[in-house]
């Protein structure tokens, strides 16, 4: 749970940083006709580099979590194949019941 919270916080921070960078870029574009300053452009470049690094870190974190989950799922299936089959059958059965119930509930009676 802690890893999910940290990943969510990182994603939220990343989104806020990207929004900030887009606002700065819009200001820079709007002011480019009257000769925008070099410091604004350098500040924007630094923000872009920071955002790129954070996106890369978030991607790597998500990739690590995905690989870890896939490996643990694979190990469980190999250790307990019949339990895995039973879980899959039960999930499919329950999903089928829910889809059938929701489908019949939406139809108007004749």
Phi and psi restraints in degrees (value plus and minus 20) as a CYANA .aco file:
   2 UNK   PHI     -82.9   -42.9
   2 UNK   PSI     -60.9   -20.9
   3 UNK   PHI     -83.5   -43.5
   3 UNK   PSI     -59.2   -19.2
   4 UNK   PHI     -84.3   -44.3
   4 UNK   PSI     -60.7   -20.7
   5 UNK   PHI     -85.3   -45.3
   5 UNK   PSI     -62.4   -22.4
   6 UNK   PHI     -84.8   -44.8
   6 UNK   PSI     -60.4   -20.4
   7 UNK   PHI     -85.4   -45.4
   7 UNK   PSI     -61.2   -21.2
   8 UNK   PHI     -84.7   -44.7
   8 UNK   PSI     -62.7   -22.7
   9 UNK   PHI     -82.9   -42.9
   9 UNK   PSI     -62.5   -22.5
  10 UNK   PHI     -81.7   -41.7
  10 UNK   PSI     -62.9   -22.9
  11 UNK   PHI     -84.3   -44.3
  11 UNK   PSI     -62.5   -22.5
  12 UNK   PHI     -84.4   -44.4
  12 UNK   PSI     -62.0   -22.0
  13 UNK   PHI     -82.6   -42.6
  13 UNK   PSI     -62.0   -22.0
  14 UNK   PHI     -81.3   -41.3
  14 UNK   PSI     -64.4   -24.4
  15 UNK   PHI     -82.6   -42.6
  15 UNK   PSI     -63.8   -23.8
  16 UNK   PHI     -83.2   -43.2
  16 UNK   PSI     -61.3   -21.3
  17 UNK   PHI     -84.2   -44.2
  17 UNK   PSI     -60.4   -20.4
  18 UNK   PHI     -86.5   -46.5
  18 UNK   PSI     -60.6   -20.6
  19 UNK   PHI     -81.8   -41.8
  19 UNK   PSI     -62.3   -22.3
  20 UNK   PHI     -82.1   -42.1
  20 UNK   PSI     -63.1   -23.1
  21 UNK   PHI     -85.0   -45.0
  21 UNK   PSI     -58.7   -18.7
  22 UNK   PHI     -85.0   -45.0
  22 UNK   PSI     -61.1   -21.1
  23 UNK   PHI     -80.8   -40.8
  23 UNK   PSI     -63.2   -23.2
  24 UNK   PHI     -85.0   -45.0
  24 UNK   PSI     -58.2   -18.2
  25 UNK   PHI     -85.7   -45.7
  25 UNK   PSI     -60.0   -20.0
  26 UNK   PHI     -83.5   -43.5
  26 UNK   PSI     -60.6   -20.6
  27 UNK   PHI     -82.7   -42.7
  27 UNK   PSI     -61.8   -21.8
  28 UNK   PHI     -85.2   -45.2
  28 UNK   PSI     -61.8   -21.8
  29 UNK   PHI     -86.2   -46.2
  29 UNK   PSI     -62.1   -22.1
  30 UNK   PHI     -84.5   -44.5
  30 UNK   PSI     -54.8   -14.8
  31 UNK   PHI    -111.1   -71.1
  31 UNK   PSI     -20.4    19.6
  32 UNK   PHI     -89.8   -49.8
  32 UNK   PSI     -43.7    -3.7
  33 UNK   PHI     -91.7   -51.7
  33 UNK   PSI     -45.5    -5.5
  34 UNK   PHI    -122.6   -82.6
  34 UNK   PSI       1.1    41.1
  35 UNK   PHI      60.6   100.6
  35 UNK   PSI      56.1    96.1
  36 UNK   PHI     -88.4   -48.4
  36 UNK   PSI     132.8   172.8
  37 UNK   PHI    -100.3   -60.3
  37 UNK   PSI     137.2   177.2
  38 UNK   PHI     -87.7   -47.7
  38 UNK   PSI     -53.6   -13.6
  39 UNK   PHI     -85.2   -45.2
  39 UNK   PSI     -56.6   -16.6
  40 UNK   PHI     -83.2   -43.2
  40 UNK   PSI     -61.6   -21.6
  41 UNK   PHI     -87.0   -47.0
  41 UNK   PSI     -60.0   -20.0
  42 UNK   PHI     -85.4   -45.4
  42 UNK   PSI     -59.8   -19.8
  43 UNK   PHI     -82.0   -42.0
  43 UNK   PSI     -61.6   -21.6
  44 UNK   PHI     -85.1   -45.1
  44 UNK   PSI     -61.2   -21.2
  45 UNK   PHI     -82.4   -42.4
  45 UNK   PSI     -61.1   -21.1
  46 UNK   PHI     -83.8   -43.8
  46 UNK   PSI     -61.0   -21.0
  47 UNK   PHI     -83.8   -43.8
  47 UNK   PSI     -59.6   -19.6
  48 UNK   PHI     -84.1   -44.1
  48 UNK   PSI     -64.3   -24.3
  49 UNK   PHI     -83.1   -43.1
  49 UNK   PSI     -61.4   -21.4
  50 UNK   PHI     -85.4   -45.4
  50 UNK   PSI     -62.1   -22.1
  51 UNK   PHI     -85.5   -45.5
  51 UNK   PSI     -60.7   -20.7
  52 UNK   PHI     -81.9   -41.9
  52 UNK   PSI     -62.0   -22.0
  53 UNK   PHI     -84.6   -44.6
  53 UNK   PSI     -62.7   -22.7
  54 UNK   PHI     -86.7   -46.7
  54 UNK   PSI     -58.3   -18.3
  55 UNK   PHI     -82.8   -42.8
  55 UNK   PSI     -62.3   -22.3
  56 UNK   PHI     -82.5   -42.5
  56 UNK   PSI     -63.3   -23.3
  57 UNK   PHI     -84.3   -44.3
  57 UNK   PSI     -63.2   -23.2
  58 UNK   PHI     -83.5   -43.5
  58 UNK   PSI     -60.6   -20.6
  59 UNK   PHI     -82.5   -42.5
  59 UNK   PSI     -65.7   -25.7
  60 UNK   PHI     -84.5   -44.5
  60 UNK   PSI     -58.7   -18.7
  61 UNK   PHI     -83.9   -43.9
  61 UNK   PSI     -65.8   -25.8
  62 UNK   PHI     -83.1   -43.1
  62 UNK   PSI     -59.6   -19.6
  63 UNK   PHI     -84.6   -44.6
  63 UNK   PSI     -62.2   -22.2
  64 UNK   PHI     -83.1   -43.1
  64 UNK   PSI     -63.3   -23.3
  65 UNK   PHI     -83.7   -43.7
  65 UNK   PSI     -59.5   -19.5
  66 UNK   PHI     -85.2   -45.2
  66 UNK   PSI     -64.3   -24.3
  67 UNK   PHI     -84.3   -44.3
  67 UNK   PSI     -63.4   -23.4
  68 UNK   PHI     -81.5   -41.5
  68 UNK   PSI     -62.7   -22.7
  69 UNK   PHI     -85.8   -45.8
  69 UNK   PSI     -63.0   -23.0
  70 UNK   PHI     -83.1   -43.1
  70 UNK   PSI     -61.6   -21.6
  71 UNK   PHI     -85.6   -45.6
  71 UNK   PSI     -62.4   -22.4
  72 UNK   PHI     -88.7   -48.7
  72 UNK   PSI     -56.4   -16.4
  73 UNK   PHI     -85.0   -45.0
  73 UNK   PSI     -63.3   -23.3
  74 UNK   PHI     -81.7   -41.7
  74 UNK   PSI     -63.0   -23.0
  75 UNK   PHI     -83.6   -43.6
  75 UNK   PSI     -62.2   -22.2
  76 UNK   PHI     -83.0   -43.0
  76 UNK   PSI     -63.8   -23.8
  77 UNK   PHI     -83.4   -43.4
  77 UNK   PSI     -59.1   -19.1
  78 UNK   PHI     -93.4   -53.4
  78 UNK   PSI     -53.1   -13.1
  79 UNK   PHI     -96.2   -56.2
  79 UNK   PSI     -57.2   -17.2
  80 UNK   PHI    -153.8  -113.8
  80 UNK   PSI      53.0    93.0
  81 UNK   PHI     -85.6   -45.6
  81 UNK   PSI     -58.7   -18.7
  82 UNK   PHI     -91.6   -51.6
  82 UNK   PSI     -55.3   -15.3
  83 UNK   PHI     -84.4   -44.4
  83 UNK   PSI     -60.9   -20.9
  84 UNK   PHI     -82.8   -42.8
  84 UNK   PSI     -62.0   -22.0
  85 UNK   PHI     -85.3   -45.3
  85 UNK   PSI     -62.3   -22.3
  86 UNK   PHI     -82.6   -42.6
  86 UNK   PSI     -61.6   -21.6
  87 UNK   PHI     -83.6   -43.6
  87 UNK   PSI     -62.9   -22.9
  88 UNK   PHI     -83.9   -43.9
  88 UNK   PSI     -62.8   -22.8
  89 UNK   PHI     -85.2   -45.2
  89 UNK   PSI     -65.7   -25.7
  90 UNK   PHI     -82.7   -42.7
  90 UNK   PSI     -62.0   -22.0
  91 UNK   PHI     -83.0   -43.0
  91 UNK   PSI     -63.5   -23.5
  92 UNK   PHI     -83.9   -43.9
  92 UNK   PSI     -61.2   -21.2
  93 UNK   PHI     -83.7   -43.7
  93 UNK   PSI     -68.1   -28.1
  94 UNK   PHI     -84.1   -44.1
  94 UNK   PSI     -61.6   -21.6
  95 UNK   PHI     -81.6   -41.6
  95 UNK   PSI     -63.3   -23.3
  96 UNK   PHI     -81.0   -41.0
  96 UNK   PSI     -62.7   -22.7
  97 UNK   PHI     -82.3   -42.3
  97 UNK   PSI     -64.9   -24.9
  98 UNK   PHI     -84.4   -44.4
  98 UNK   PSI     -62.1   -22.1
  99 UNK   PHI     -85.5   -45.5
  99 UNK   PSI     -62.8   -22.8
 100 UNK   PHI     -83.9   -43.9
 100 UNK   PSI     -61.8   -21.8
 101 UNK   PHI     -86.7   -46.7
 101 UNK   PSI     -66.1   -26.1
 102 UNK   PHI     -86.1   -46.1
 102 UNK   PSI     -56.4   -16.4
 103 UNK   PHI     -87.6   -47.6
 103 UNK   PSI     -60.1   -20.1
 104 UNK   PHI     -96.1   -56.1
 104 UNK   PSI     -47.3    -7.3
 105 UNK   PHI     -91.7   -51.7
 105 UNK   PSI     -46.9    -6.9
 106 UNK   PHI    -101.6   -61.6
 106 UNK   PSI     -41.6    -1.6
 107 UNK   PHI     -94.5   -54.5
 107 UNK   PSI     120.2   160.2
 108 UNK   PHI    -102.6   -62.6
 108 UNK   PSI     119.8   159.8
 109 UNK   PHI     -88.6   -48.6
 109 UNK   PSI     126.8   166.8
